[in-house]
Amino acid sequence: MTLPVYEYLLLEQRDHALFVTFNRPEVRNALSLAMVQELMSVLEAASTDTTLRAVILRGSGGHFCAGGDIRDMANARARLGKDDNDPFYALNRCFGQLLEMAEQAPQVIVCILEGTVMGGGFGLPCISDVALAHSEARFALPETSLGIPPAQIAPFVVKRIGLTQARRLALLGESLSGDEAARLGIVHSVYSSTESLEEALANTLSRIKRCAPKANAVTKQLMLAVGKTDLGVLLDDAARAFSDAIQGDEGIEGTTAFMQKRKPAWATERESEA
């Protein structure tokens, strides 16, 4: 993937993984509309890049993301009434589109969570495939204490941890530690040091490399369709996907490698550079 230069994101490709770092440390990486649009542009480009198997989202300056940028709210208020468009609707809905795009990405989405994880920043680990947190990270849904609902985030939080816990967090504006976030299922594991968190990320990327990229993408699609598609239709689709896969290049290579007691090709690509 050819990496463009962005104003608010730092991009780096390492082997099969694209590292995307939010780079607004002066505001704890608050999500401005421009930053959201940049991230959507990255995900759109990555979606067609078959060399990428993982996208890692993290923040600079010791924080993941402090949520929406209050300056965008002020700008939207200044535009209110100047035409028939609703600037608040457009601003809010754009972030929801980002969450939808990230959730549907064919790659494995990994969130590395440190420091502040609030508001919109809370929504991103809820759509991730793997979420790893530092024990000192602080998670919060403070929107209702500011007089607004967590509008675009709420459905993804409910899907992640269930309605009962999501209501408690949102309606009380609760703050959580990394350990509490793991207990609720927001994150998968928690680490007490930066070194152990980085080691866990390296191990995660190593495990992702063992899995066939097309098979991973199809598996995500099938899992995300649960509850949205009639079960019989979903199982029909799953059977067709299985048949296509086992007759395709990955299925043939995977079964051949197993019989020959060797690693499949996708697990050894660029191994000497990793």
ChimeraX commands (.cxc) that place a marker at each C-alpha (Angstrom):
marker #1 position 0.00,0.00,0.00 radius 0.5
marker #1 position 1.30,3.44,-0.91 radius 0.5
marker #1 position 1.12,5.46,2.28 radius 0.5
marker #1 position -0.14,9.02,1.90 radius 0.5
marker #1 position 0.83,11.79,4.29 radius 0.5
marker #1 position -2.00,12.98,6.53 radius 0.5
marker #1 position -2.25,15.92,8.86 radius 0.5
marker #1 position -3.69,14.08,11.85 radius 0.5
marker #1 position -2.62,10.46,11.30 radius 0.5
marker #1 position 0.75,8.74,11.22 radius 0.5
marker #1 position 0.92,5.67,8.98 radius 0.5
marker #1 position 3.50,2.90,8.95 radius 0.5
marker #1 position 3.36,-0.50,7.30 radius 0.5
marker #1 position 5.29,-3.30,8.99 radius 0.5
marker #1 position 5.16,-6.58,7.15 radius 0.5
marker #1 position 1.45,-7.49,6.94 radius 0.5
marker #1 position 0.21,-4.81,9.36 radius 0.5
marker #1 position -0.72,-1.15,8.89 radius 0.5
marker #1 position -0.13,0.97,11.99 radius 0.5
marker #1 position -2.43,4.00,12.19 radius 0.5
marker #1 position -1.55,6.42,14.99 radius 0.5
marker #1 position -3.86,9.28,15.94 radius 0.5
marker #1 position -1.57,12.29,16.09 radius 0.5
marker #1 position -3.25,15.13,17.96 radius 0.5
marker #1 position -1.55,14.66,21.35 radius 0.5
marker #1 position -2.22,18.26,22.40 radius 0.5
marker #1 position -5.95,17.41,22.66 radius 0.5
marker #1 position -5.50,13.75,23.70 radius 0.5
marker #1 position -6.21,12.75,20.08 radius 0.5
marker #1 position -9.75,14.10,20.04 radius 0.5
marker #1 position -11.54,13.12,16.83 radius 0.5
marker #1 position -12.02,16.16,14.63 radius 0.5
marker #1 position -14.12,15.82,11.49 radius 0.5
marker #1 position -10.94,16.13,9.41 radius 0.5
marker #1 position -9.31,13.31,11.38 radius 0.5
marker #1 position -12.38,11.08,10.97 radius 0.5
marker #1 position -12.35,11.71,7.23 radius 0.5
marker #1 position -8.65,10.87,7.07 radius 0.5
marker #1 position -9.25,7.61,8.91 radius 0.5
marker #1 position -12.10,6.71,6.57 radius 0.5
marker #1 position -9.80,7.37,3.62 radius 0.5
marker #1 position -7.19,5.02,5.09 radius 0.5
marker #1 position -9.72,2.25,5.69 radius 0.5
marker #1 position -11.15,2.60,2.19 radius 0.5
marker #1 position -7.68,2.28,0.63 radius 0.5
marker #1 position -6.76,-0.63,2.92 radius 0.5
marker #1 position -9.95,-2.55,2.10 radius 0.5
marker #1 position -8.65,-3.44,-1.37 radius 0.5
marker #1 position -5.03,-4.09,-0.36 radius 0.5
marker #1 position -4.57,-7.85,-0.15 radius 0.5
marker #1 position -1.10,-7.49,1.38 radius 0.5
marker #1 position -2.57,-6.06,4.58 radius 0.5
marker #1 position -3.90,-8.50,7.16 radius 0.5
marker #1 position -4.18,-6.22,10.20 radius 0.5
marker #1 position -4.85,-2.55,10.93 radius 0.5
marker #1 position -3.61,-1.32,14.30 radius 0.5
marker #1 position -5.26,1.77,15.80 radius 0.5
marker #1 position -3.52,3.60,18.61 radius 0.5
marker #1 position -2.89,7.12,19.89 radius 0.5
marker #1 position 0.20,9.26,20.34 radius 0.5
marker #1 position 1.28,11.02,23.52 radius 0.5
marker #1 position 0.10,8.30,25.91 radius 0.5
marker #1 position -3.61,8.57,25.11 radius 0.5
marker #1 position -5.85,6.66,22.72 radius 0.5
marker #1 position -8.66,9.14,22.06 radius 0.5
marker #1 position -10.63,11.65,24.12 radius 0.5
marker #1 position -13.74,11.52,21.91 radius 0.5
marker #1 position -15.17,14.21,19.68 radius 0.5
marker #1 position -13.48,17.56,19.18 radius 0.5
marker #1 position -15.43,20.31,20.94 radius 0.5
marker #1 position -14.21,22.81,18.35 radius 0.5
marker #1 position -16.14,20.95,15.66 radius 0.5
marker #1 position -19.26,21.41,17.79 radius 0.5
marker #1 position -18.62,25.15,17.94 radius 0.5
marker #1 position -18.08,25.31,14.18 radius 0.5
marker #1 position -21.31,23.40,13.59 radius 0.5
marker #1 position -23.22,25.81,15.82 radius 0.5
marker #1 position -21.82,28.74,13.85 radius 0.5
marker #1 position -23.14,27.20,10.60 radius 0.5
marker #1 position -26.57,26.40,12.03 radius 0.5
marker #1 position -29.40,28.03,10.08 radius 0.5
marker #1 position -27.22,29.24,7.20 radius 0.5
marker #1 position -28.77,26.68,4.83 radius 0.5
marker #1 position -31.14,23.70,4.89 radius 0.5
marker #1 position -28.43,21.31,6.06 radius 0.5
marker #1 position -28.09,20.27,9.70 radius 0.5
marker #1 position -24.37,20.53,10.55 radius 0.5
marker #1 position -24.78,18.66,13.85 radius 0.5
marker #1 position -26.45,15.73,12.10 radius 0.5
marker #1 position -23.72,15.60,9.44 radius 0.5
marker #1 position -20.93,15.80,12.03 radius 0.5
marker #1 position -22.40,13.06,14.21 radius 0.5
marker #1 position -23.40,10.74,11.40 radius 0.5
marker #1 position -19.92,10.89,9.84 radius 0.5
marker #1 position -18.45,9.23,12.92 radius 0.5
marker #1 position -21.06,6.48,12.73 radius 0.5
marker #1 position -20.06,5.86,9.14 radius 0.5
marker #1 position -16.47,5.50,10.30 radius 0.5
marker #1 position -17.50,2.90,12.88 radius 0.5
marker #1 position -19.47,0.96,10.27 radius 0.5
marker #1 position -16.54,1.02,7.85 radius 0.5
marker #1 position -14.04,-0.06,10.50 radius 0.5
marker #1 position -16.27,-2.89,11.72 radius 0.5
marker #1 position -16.65,-4.24,8.18 radius 0.5
marker #1 position -12.97,-3.98,7.26 radius 0.5
marker #1 position -11.63,-7.24,5.80 radius 0.5
marker #1 position -8.49,-6.96,7.90 radius 0.5
marker #1 position -8.21,-7.74,11.61 radius 0.5
marker #1 position -8.72,-4.45,13.46 radius 0.5
marker #1 position -6.54,-4.21,16.58 radius 0.5
marker #1 position -6.92,-1.37,19.11 radius 0.5
marker #1 position -4.07,-0.54,21.50 radius 0.5
marker #1 position -5.64,1.35,24.37 radius 0.5
marker #1 position -3.68,3.62,26.67 radius 0.5
marker #1 position -4.55,6.68,28.73 radius 0.5
marker #1 position -7.87,8.28,27.83 radius 0.5
marker #1 position -10.47,6.18,25.98 radius 0.5
marker #1 position -13.63,8.30,26.01 radius 0.5
marker #1 position -16.73,8.99,23.94 radius 0.5
marker #1 position -15.99,8.31,20.30 radius 0.5
marker #1 position -12.69,6.81,21.39 radius 0.5
marker #1 position -14.73,4.31,23.42 radius 0.5
marker #1 position -16.62,3.33,20.27 radius 0.5
marker #1 position -13.53,2.22,18.35 radius 0.5
marker #1 position -12.55,-0.71,20.62 radius 0.5
marker #1 position -16.20,-1.78,20.47 radius 0.5
marker #1 position -15.87,-2.46,16.73 radius 0.5
marker #1 position -12.37,-3.95,16.96 radius 0.5
marker #1 position -11.55,-7.61,16.48 radius 0.5
marker #1 position -8.82,-7.48,19.13 radius 0.5
marker #1 position -8.54,-4.88,21.89 radius 0.5
marker #1 position -5.47,-4.76,24.14 radius 0.5
marker #1 position -5.30,-2.25,27.00 radius 0.5
marker #1 position -2.87,-0.86,29.53 radius 0.5
marker #1 position -4.13,-1.36,33.08 radius 0.5
marker #1 position -4.00,2.41,33.68 radius 0.5
marker #1 position -6.20,3.26,30.69 radius 0.5
marker #1 position -9.47,5.01,31.61 radius 0.5
marker #1 position -12.64,4.25,29.69 radius 0.5
marker #1 position -15.72,6.47,29.87 radius 0.5
marker #1 position -19.00,7.38,28.19 radius 0.5
marker #1 position -19.44,10.94,29.50 radius 0.5
marker #1 position -21.92,12.19,26.88 radius 0.5
marker #1 position -25.05,12.25,29.04 radius 0.5
marker #1 position -23.23,14.36,31.64 radius 0.5
marker #1 position -22.71,16.90,28.84 radius 0.5
marker #1 position -26.37,16.93,27.88 radius 0.5
marker #1 position -26.08,14.79,24.74 radius 0.5
marker #1 position -26.57,11.09,23.93 radius 0.5
marker #1 position -23.74,8.79,22.79 radius 0.5
marker #1 position -25.70,8.63,19.57 radius 0.5
marker #1 position -23.45,6.83,17.07 radius 0.5
marker #1 position -21.52,4.86,19.67 radius 0.5
marker #1 position -24.43,3.35,21.60 radius 0.5
marker #1 position -25.42,0.57,19.14 radius 0.5
marker #1 position -21.84,-0.67,18.97 radius 0.5
marker #1 position -21.42,-0.61,22.75 radius 0.5
marker #1 position -24.63,-2.64,23.11 radius 0.5
marker #1 position -23.37,-5.19,20.57 radius 0.5
marker #1 position -20.06,-5.41,22.40 radius 0.5
marker #1 position -21.15,-5.85,26.00 radius 0.5
marker #1 position -24.95,-6.27,25.99 radius 0.5
marker #1 position -27.83,-3.94,26.75 radius 0.5
marker #1 position -27.76,-4.18,30.55 radius 0.5
marker #1 position -24.15,-3.10,31.02 radius 0.5
marker #1 position -24.31,-0.58,28.17 radius 0.5
marker #1 position -27.28,1.18,29.78 radius 0.5
marker #1 position -25.47,1.40,33.10 radius 0.5
marker #1 position -22.33,2.88,31.56 radius 0.5
marker #1 position -24.16,5.39,29.36 radius 0.5
marker #1 position -26.88,6.48,31.76 radius 0.5
marker #1 position -24.47,6.97,34.67 radius 0.5
marker #1 position -21.58,8.38,32.64 radius 0.5
marker #1 position -19.41,5.69,34.22 radius 0.5
marker #1 position -15.62,5.61,34.12 radius 0.5
marker #1 position -13.78,2.30,34.01 radius 0.5
marker #1 position -10.25,1.04,34.51 radius 0.5
marker #1 position -8.59,-1.27,32.01 radius 0.5
marker #1 position -9.30,-4.24,34.26 radius 0.5
marker #1 position -12.98,-3.33,34.51 radius 0.5
marker #1 position -13.15,-2.89,30.73 radius 0.5
marker #1 position -11.76,-6.42,30.34 radius 0.5
marker #1 position -14.27,-7.82,32.80 radius 0.5
marker #1 position -17.12,-6.34,30.76 radius 0.5
marker #1 position -15.68,-7.59,27.47 radius 0.5
marker #1 position -14.81,-4.19,25.99 radius 0.5
marker #1 position -11.18,-5.29,25.76 radius 0.5
marker #1 position -9.75,-8.78,25.57 radius 0.5
marker #1 position -6.71,-8.45,27.79 radius 0.5
marker #1 position -4.93,-5.93,30.02 radius 0.5
marker #1 position -1.22,-5.34,30.67 radius 0.5
marker #1 position 0.52,-3.58,33.53 radius 0.5
marker #1 position 3.42,-2.17,31.53 radius 0.5
marker #1 position 4.04,-0.67,28.11 radius 0.5
marker #1 position 6.58,-3.40,27.44 radius 0.5
marker #1 position 4.12,-6.22,28.10 radius 0.5
marker #1 position 1.47,-4.43,25.98 radius 0.5
marker #1 position 3.90,-4.19,23.06 radius 0.5
marker #1 position 4.84,-7.84,23.48 radius 0.5
marker #1 position 1.16,-8.79,23.40 radius 0.5
marker #1 position 0.70,-6.79,20.20 radius 0.5
marker #1 position 3.67,-8.56,18.59 radius 0.5
marker #1 position 2.23,-11.94,19.59 radius 0.5
marker #1 position -1.18,-10.96,18.21 radius 0.5
marker #1 position 0.31,-9.95,14.86 radius 0.5
marker #1 position 2.24,-13.22,14.74 radius 0.5
marker #1 position -0.95,-15.18,15.27 radius 0.5
marker #1 position -2.82,-13.17,12.64 radius 0.5
marker #1 position -0.10,-14.11,10.16 radius 0.5
marker #1 position -0.85,-17.79,10.73 radius 0.5
marker #1 position -4.40,-17.31,9.45 radius 0.5
marker #1 position -5.28,-17.10,5.76 radius 0.5
marker #1 position -6.34,-13.53,4.88 radius 0.5
marker #1 position -9.28,-14.43,2.64 radius 0.5
marker #1 position -10.55,-16.94,5.21 radius 0.5
marker #1 position -10.32,-14.29,7.94 radius 0.5
marker #1 position -12.26,-11.78,5.83 radius 0.5
marker #1 position -15.03,-14.27,5.05 radius 0.5
marker #1 position -15.20,-15.36,8.69 radius 0.5
marker #1 position -15.70,-11.75,9.80 radius 0.5
marker #1 position -18.49,-11.28,7.26 radius 0.5
marker #1 position -20.28,-14.40,8.45 radius 0.5
marker #1 position -19.98,-13.50,12.13 radius 0.5
marker #1 position -21.13,-9.92,11.62 radius 0.5
marker #1 position -24.19,-11.19,9.73 radius 0.5
marker #1 position -25.44,-13.09,12.79 radius 0.5
marker #1 position -28.70,-11.54,13.97 radius 0.5
marker #1 position -29.08,-9.56,10.75 radius 0.5
marker #1 position -29.76,-12.44,8.37 radius 0.5
marker #1 position -32.21,-15.32,8.65 radius 0.5
marker #1 position -30.31,-18.27,10.10 radius 0.5
marker #1 position -31.10,-20.62,7.23 radius 0.5
marker #1 position -29.99,-18.05,4.68 radius 0.5
marker #1 position -26.85,-17.36,6.70 radius 0.5
marker #1 position -25.98,-21.06,6.88 radius 0.5
marker #1 position -26.58,-21.40,3.13 radius 0.5
marker #1 position -24.20,-18.49,2.57 radius 0.5
marker #1 position -21.71,-20.07,4.97 radius 0.5
marker #1 position -21.83,-23.40,3.09 radius 0.5
marker #1 position -21.19,-21.63,-0.22 radius 0.5
marker #1 position -18.32,-19.69,1.36 radius 0.5
marker #1 position -16.85,-22.93,2.69 radius 0.5
marker #1 position -17.10,-24.62,-0.69 radius 0.5
marker #1 position -15.51,-21.66,-2.45 radius 0.5
marker #1 position -12.72,-21.52,0.13 radius 0.5
marker #1 position -11.80,-25.19,0.13 radius 0.5
marker #1 position -11.66,-25.19,-3.67 radius 0.5
marker #1 position -9.77,-21.90,-3.77 radius 0.5
marker #1 position -6.09,-21.14,-3.53 radius 0.5
marker #1 position -6.02,-20.78,0.27 radius 0.5
marker #1 position -7.96,-23.99,0.88 radius 0.5
marker #1 position -5.76,-25.99,-1.44 radius 0.5
marker #1 position -2.57,-24.49,0.01 radius 0.5
marker #1 position -3.75,-24.94,3.60 radius 0.5
marker #1 position -4.67,-28.62,3.27 radius 0.5
marker #1 position -1.54,-29.35,1.23 radius 0.5
marker #1 position 0.68,-27.66,3.80 radius 0.5
marker #1 position -1.01,-29.63,6.59 radius 0.5
marker #1 position -0.38,-32.93,4.81 radius 0.5
marker #1 position 3.22,-31.96,4.07 radius 0.5
marker #1 position 3.76,-30.81,7.66 radius 0.5
marker #1 position 4.92,-27.33,6.69 radius 0.5
marker #1 position 3.68,-23.78,7.13 radius 0.5
marker #1 position 1.25,-22.52,4.49 radius 0.5
marker #1 position 2.55,-19.82,2.14 radius 0.5
marker #1 position 0.64,-16.98,3.83 radius 0.5
marker #1 position 2.39,-17.74,7.13 radius 0.5
marker #1 position 5.86,-17.40,5.65 radius 0.5
marker #1 position 5.43,-14.42,3.30 radius 0.5
marker #1 position 8.08,-11.75,4.01 radius 0.5
marker #1 position 9.08,-13.77,7.09 radius 0.5
marker #1 position 12.72,-12.86,6.61 radius 0.5
marker #1 position 11.77,-9.14,6.80 radius 0.5
marker #1 position 9.56,-9.40,9.89 radius 0.5
marker link #1:1,2 radius 0.2
marker link #1:2,3 radius 0.2
marker link #1:3,4 radius 0.2
marker link #1:4,5 radius 0.2
marker link #1:5,6 radius 0.2
marker link #1:6,7 radius 0.2
marker link #1:7,8 radius 0.2
marker link #1:8,9 radius 0.2
marker link #1:9,10 radius 0.2
marker link #1:10,11 radius 0.2
marker link #1:11,12 radius 0.2
marker link #1:12,13 radius 0.2
marker link #1:13,14 radius 0.2
marker link #1:14,15 radius 0.2
marker link #1:15,16 radius 0.2
marker link #1:16,17 radius 0.2
marker link #1:17,18 radius 0.2
marker link #1:18,19 radius 0.2
marker link #1:19,20 radius 0.2
marker link #1:20,21 radius 0.2
marker link #1:21,22 radius 0.2
marker link #1:22,23 radius 0.2
marker link #1:23,24 radius 0.2
marker link #1:24,25 radius 0.2
marker link #1:25,26 radius 0.2
marker link #1:26,27 radius 0.2
marker link #1:27,28 radius 0.2
marker link #1:28,29 radius 0.2
marker link #1:29,30 radius 0.2
marker link #1:30,31 radius 0.2
marker link #1:31,32 radius 0.2
marker link #1:32,33 radius 0.2
marker link #1:33,34 radius 0.2
marker link #1:34,35 radius 0.2
marker link #1:35,36 radius 0.2
marker link #1:36,37 radius 0.2
marker link #1:37,38 radius 0.2
marker link #1:38,39 radius 0.2
marker link #1:39,40 radius 0.2
marker link #1:40,41 radius 0.2
marker link #1:41,42 radius 0.2
marker link #1:42,43 radius 0.2
marker link #1:43,44 radius 0.2
marker link #1:44,45 radius 0.2
marker link #1:45,46 radius 0.2
marker link #1:46,47 radius 0.2
marker link #1:47,48 radius 0.2
marker link #1:48,49 radius 0.2
marker link #1:49,50 radius 0.2
marker link #1:50,51 radius 0.2
marker link #1:51,52 radius 0.2
marker link #1:52,53 radius 0.2
marker link #1:53,54 radius 0.2
marker link #1:54,55 radius 0.2
marker link #1:55,56 radius 0.2
marker link #1:56,57 radius 0.2
marker link #1:57,58 radius 0.2
marker link #1:58,59 radius 0.2
marker link #1:59,60 radius 0.2
marker link #1:60,61 radius 0.2
marker link #1:61,62 radius 0.2
marker link #1:62,63 radius 0.2
marker link #1:63,64 radius 0.2
marker link #1:64,65 radius 0.2
marker link #1:65,66 radius 0.2
marker link #1:66,67 radius 0.2
marker link #1:67,68 radius 0.2
marker link #1:68,69 radius 0.2
marker link #1:69,70 radius 0.2
marker link #1:70,71 radius 0.2
marker link #1:71,72 radius 0.2
marker link #1:72,73 radius 0.2
marker link #1:73,74 radius 0.2
marker link #1:74,75 radius 0.2
marker link #1:75,76 radius 0.2
marker link #1:76,77 radius 0.2
marker link #1:77,78 radius 0.2
marker link #1:78,79 radius 0.2
marker link #1:79,80 radius 0.2
marker link #1:80,81 radius 0.2
marker link #1:81,82 radius 0.2
marker link #1:82,83 radius 0.2
marker link #1:83,84 radius 0.2
marker link #1:84,85 radius 0.2
marker link #1:85,86 radius 0.2
marker link #1:86,87 radius 0.2
marker link #1:87,88 radius 0.2
marker link #1:88,89 radius 0.2
marker link #1:89,90 radius 0.2
marker link #1:90,91 radius 0.2
marker link #1:91,92 radius 0.2
marker link #1:92,93 radius 0.2
marker link #1:93,94 radius 0.2
marker link #1:94,95 radius 0.2
marker link #1:95,96 radius 0.2
marker link #1:96,97 radius 0.2
marker link #1:97,98 radius 0.2
marker link #1:98,99 radius 0.2
marker link #1:99,100 radius 0.2
marker link #1:100,101 radius 0.2
marker link #1:101,102 radius 0.2
marker link #1:102,103 radius 0.2
marker link #1:103,104 radius 0.2
marker link #1:104,105 radius 0.2
marker link #1:105,106 radius 0.2
marker link #1:106,107 radius 0.2
marker link #1:107,108 radius 0.2
marker link #1:108,109 radius 0.2
marker link #1:109,110 radius 0.2
marker link #1:110,111 radius 0.2
marker link #1:111,112 radius 0.2
marker link #1:112,113 radius 0.2
marker link #1:113,114 radius 0.2
marker link #1:114,115 radius 0.2
marker link #1:115,116 radius 0.2
marker link #1:116,117 radius 0.2
marker link #1:117,118 radius 0.2
marker link #1:118,119 radius 0.2
marker link #1:119,120 radius 0.2
marker link #1:120,121 radius 0.2
marker link #1:121,122 radius 0.2
marker link #1:122,123 radius 0.2
marker link #1:123,124 radius 0.2
marker link #1:124,125 radius 0.2
marker link #1:125,126 radius 0.2
marker link #1:126,127 radius 0.2
marker link #1:127,128 radius 0.2
marker link #1:128,129 radius 0.2
marker link #1:129,130 radius 0.2
marker link #1:130,131 radius 0.2
marker link #1:131,132 radius 0.2
marker link #1:132,133 radius 0.2
marker link #1:133,134 radius 0.2
marker link #1:134,135 radius 0.2
marker link #1:135,136 radius 0.2
marker link #1:136,137 radius 0.2
marker link #1:137,138 radius 0.2
marker link #1:138,139 radius 0.2
marker link #1:139,140 radius 0.2
marker link #1:140,141 radius 0.2
marker link #1:141,142 radius 0.2
marker link #1:142,143 radius 0.2
marker link #1:143,144 radius 0.2
marker link #1:144,145 radius 0.2
marker link #1:145,146 radius 0.2
marker link #1:146,147 radius 0.2
marker link #1:147,148 radius 0.2
marker link #1:148,149 radius 0.2
marker link #1:149,150 radius 0.2
marker link #1:150,151 radius 0.2
marker link #1:151,152 radius 0.2
marker link #1:152,153 radius 0.2
marker link #1:153,154 radius 0.2
marker link #1:154,155 radius 0.2
marker link #1:155,156 radius 0.2
marker link #1:156,157 radius 0.2
marker link #1:157,158 radius 0.2
marker link #1:158,159 radius 0.2
marker link #1:159,160 radius 0.2
marker link #1:160,161 radius 0.2
marker link #1:161,162 radius 0.2
marker link #1:162,163 radius 0.2
marker link #1:163,164 radius 0.2
marker link #1:164,165 radius 0.2
marker link #1:165,166 radius 0.2
marker link #1:166,167 radius 0.2
marker link #1:167,168 radius 0.2
marker link #1:168,169 radius 0.2
marker link #1:169,170 radius 0.2
marker link #1:170,171 radius 0.2
marker link #1:171,172 radius 0.2
marker link #1:172,173 radius 0.2
marker link #1:173,174 radius 0.2
marker link #1:174,175 radius 0.2
marker link #1:175,176 radius 0.2
marker link #1:176,177 radius 0.2
marker link #1:177,178 radius 0.2
marker link #1:178,179 radius 0.2
marker link #1:179,180 radius 0.2
marker link #1:180,181 radius 0.2
marker link #1:181,182 radius 0.2
marker link #1:182,183 radius 0.2
marker link #1:183,184 radius 0.2
marker link #1:184,185 radius 0.2
marker link #1:185,186 radius 0.2
marker link #1:186,187 radius 0.2
marker link #1:187,188 radius 0.2
marker link #1:188,189 radius 0.2
marker link #1:189,190 radius 0.2
marker link #1:190,191 radius 0.2
marker link #1:191,192 radius 0.2
marker link #1:192,193 radius 0.2
marker link #1:193,194 radius 0.2
marker link #1:194,195 radius 0.2
marker link #1:195,196 radius 0.2
marker link #1:196,197 radius 0.2
marker link #1:197,198 radius 0.2
marker link #1:198,199 radius 0.2
marker link #1:199,200 radius 0.2
marker link #1:200,201 radius 0.2
marker link #1:201,202 radius 0.2
marker link #1:202,203 radius 0.2
marker link #1:203,204 radius 0.2
marker link #1:204,205 radius 0.2
marker link #1:205,206 radius 0.2
marker link #1:206,207 radius 0.2
marker link #1:207,208 radius 0.2
marker link #1:208,209 radius 0.2
marker link #1:209,210 radius 0.2
marker link #1:210,211 radius 0.2
marker link #1:211,212 radius 0.2
marker link #1:212,213 radius 0.2
marker link #1:213,214 radius 0.2
marker link #1:214,215 radius 0.2
marker link #1:215,216 radius 0.2
marker link #1:216,217 radius 0.2
marker link #1:217,218 radius 0.2
marker link #1:218,219 radius 0.2
marker link #1:219,220 radius 0.2
marker link #1:220,221 radius 0.2
marker link #1:221,222 radius 0.2
marker link #1:222,223 radius 0.2
marker link #1:223,224 radius 0.2
marker link #1:224,225 radius 0.2
marker link #1:225,226 radius 0.2
marker link #1:226,227 radius 0.2
marker link #1:227,228 radius 0.2
marker link #1:228,229 radius 0.2
marker link #1:229,230 radius 0.2
marker link #1:230,231 radius 0.2
marker link #1:231,232 radius 0.2
marker link #1:232,233 radius 0.2
marker link #1:233,234 radius 0.2
marker link #1:234,235 radius 0.2
marker link #1:235,236 radius 0.2
marker link #1:236,237 radius 0.2
marker link #1:237,238 radius 0.2
marker link #1:238,239 radius 0.2
marker link #1:239,240 radius 0.2
marker link #1:240,241 radius 0.2
marker link #1:241,242 radius 0.2
marker link #1:242,243 radius 0.2
marker link #1:243,244 radius 0.2
marker link #1:244,245 radius 0.2
marker link #1:245,246 radius 0.2
marker link #1:246,247 radius 0.2
marker link #1:247,248 radius 0.2
marker link #1:248,249 radius 0.2
marker link #1:249,250 radius 0.2
marker link #1:250,251 radius 0.2
marker link #1:251,252 radius 0.2
marker link #1:252,253 radius 0.2
marker link #1:253,254 radius 0.2
marker link #1:254,255 radius 0.2
marker link #1:255,256 radius 0.2
marker link #1:256,257 radius 0.2
marker link #1:257,258 radius 0.2
marker link #1:258,259 radius 0.2
marker link #1:259,260 radius 0.2
marker link #1:260,261 radius 0.2
marker link #1:261,262 radius 0.2
marker link #1:262,263 radius 0.2
marker link #1:263,264 radius 0.2
marker link #1:264,265 radius 0.2
marker link #1:265,266 radius 0.2
marker link #1:266,267 radius 0.2
marker link #1:267,268 radius 0.2
marker link #1:268,269 radius 0.2
marker link #1:269,270 radius 0.2
marker link #1:270,271 radius 0.2
marker link #1:271,272 radius 0.2
marker link #1:272,273 radius 0.2
marker link #1:273,274 radius 0.2
view
